[in-house]
Amino acid sequence: MCSRPALGSRPIHVRDSKNPSGPELNLTAPAWTAFLADVSVGRPGA
């Protein structure tokens, strides 16, 4: 999956760039930060 976040908005909208008409995940700024921290240490979905 290739994600594309919309960083200029609140909440942060994330979707699969390969499926632009598909579902969208809406995250708060703290949730987005936590997600990035987990991914950066190899724990996606932790």
Buried (B, 14 or more C-beta within 10 A) or exposed (E): EEEEBEEEEEEBBBBBEEEEEEEEBBBEEEEBEEBEEEEEEEEEEE
